Amino acid sequence: MGRTAPRPDPEATRAASRRVQHFSLLLLAGVVTSALPLPWQAASLGFVVAALVVGIRALSAVWRAGLRGLLVPMLAIGLAFTALMSIALASLLALWPVQLERQQCLNGALTIAATETCQIEYETTLEDRLRELGRTSSS
């Protein structure tokens, strides 16, 4: 005869479910705010870091509650995505002046040629900044 798994505690299941919901909402807020213009885009890093912390706690709560199935791998994938997003946002915000200059240029660009000029200037400035950072780190 096969053994049946013990039934998860309903209260632990509710607590884990709440944490998963909070993780999802924080991650969604991070994704939405990352599409906003620059001063507001900085908030996305805060949302994503908070989502990372809450997501780790949610994964722990789900595991302790005995909930298995697809929830654990989905949370793990969500946490991996959140970690990558936090790295991307941190690097984006590390180049704040370059990003702000590009954003202001694009706001004033009325033609396709002006938009392309803004993009070329952005790429040139970004390459110069990265070359400068490479020189300082190797010295």
DOBA-907229 format. One record per residue (C-alpha): z, x, y; residue in three letters. Coordinates in steps of 0.05 Angstrom, whole numbers, padded with zeros to 5 digits, always signed. Layout:
BEGIN
ZXYALA ...
END
This chain:
BEGIN
+00000+00000+00000MET -00016+00024+00070GLY +00037+00037+00122ARG +00033-00001+00186THR +00046+00034+00251ALA +00108+00012+00288PRO +00095-00038+00344ARG +00098-00008+00413PRO +00157-00028+00457ASP +00133-00082+00506PRO +00172-00054+00564GLU +00145+00016+00553ALA +00075-00013+00547THR +00084-00049+00614ARG +00109+00014+00648ALA +00052+00055+00620ALA +00002+00002+00641SER +00029+00003+00713ARG +00022+00078+00716ARG -00050+00074+00690VAL -00065+00022+00744GLN -00034+00065+00798HIS -00075+00125+00774PHE -00138+00084+00776SER -00125+00057+00846LEU -00108+00126+00874LEU -00171+00156+00842LEU -00213+00099+00871LEU -00182+00110+00940ALA -00199+00184+00934GLY -00271+00169+00915VAL -00280+00118+00972VAL -00248+00162+01025THR -00289+00222+01004SER -00351+00185+01030ALA -00321+00176+01099LEU -00334+00222+01159PRO -00293+00285+01165LEU -00226+00270+01196PRO -00217+00213+01146TRP -00247+00253+01089GLN -00185+00298+01089ALA -00144+00239+01063ALA -00186+00239+01000SER -00154+00305+00978LEU -00085+00273+00985GLY -00106+00212+00945PHE -00137+00256+00890VAL -00076+00302+00885VAL -00031+00241+00881ALA -00077+00211+00828ALA -00072+00276+00789LEU +00005+00273+00789VAL +00007+00199+00772VAL -00047+00208+00719GLY -00007+00262+00683ILE +00054+00217+00685ARG +00012+00158+00660ALA -00015+00199+00602LEU +00056+00219+00584SER +00080+00147+00588ALA +00022+00122+00546VAL +00036+00175+00493TRP +00111+00159+00492ARG +00097+00085+00488ALA +00057+00097+00425GLY -00008+00069+00453LEU -00066+00102+00420ARG -00139+00085+00413GLY -00186+00097+00471LEU -00134+00097+00526LEU -00111+00169+00514VAL -00181+00200+00514PRO -00201+00158+00574MET -00141+00181+00613LEU -00155+00253+00593ALA -00227+00247+00617ILE -00202+00214+00682GLY -00154+00271+00693LEU -00208+00323+00682ALA -00252+00287+00732PHE -00194+00283+00781THR -00180+00358+00774ALA -00253+00375+00787LEU -00256+00328+00846MET -00194+00359+00876SER -00224+00429+00871ILE -00289+00404+00903ALA -00252+00370+00959LEU -00208+00430+00972ALA -00269+00475+00977SER -00302+00425+01023LEU -00242+00422+01068LEU -00236+00497+01068ALA -00303+00498+01103LEU -00281+00446+01154TRP -00313+00477+01216PRO -00380+00484+01181VAL -00377+00413+01154GLN -00357+00385+01222LEU -00414+00421+01256GLU -00464+00393+01206ARG -00436+00323+01213GLN -00442+00326+01289GLN -00513+00353+01284CYS -00533+00297+01236LEU -00502+00244+01281ASN -00548+00267+01337GLY -00610+00275+01294ALA -00659+00219+01307LEU -00719+00245+01268THR -00732+00272+01199ILE -00749+00340+01230ALA -00682+00341+01267ALA -00646+00323+01203THR -00681+00380+01166GLU -00663+00427+01222THR -00590+00407+01216CYS -00593+00420+01140GLN -00625+00488+01149ILE -00573+00508+01201GLU -00518+00483+01155TYR -00544+00523+01096GLU -00552+00586+01138THR -00482+00580+01167THR -00453+00566+01098LEU -00488+00627+01068GLU -00462+00670+01125ASP -00392+00644+01116ARG -00393+00656+01041LEU -00421+00726+01051ARG -00366+00739+01101GLU -00313+00715+01052LEU -00344+00758+00997GLY -00338+00820+01041ARG -00265+00807+01058THR -00246+00795+00986SER -00279+00858+00960SER -00248+00903+01015SER 
END
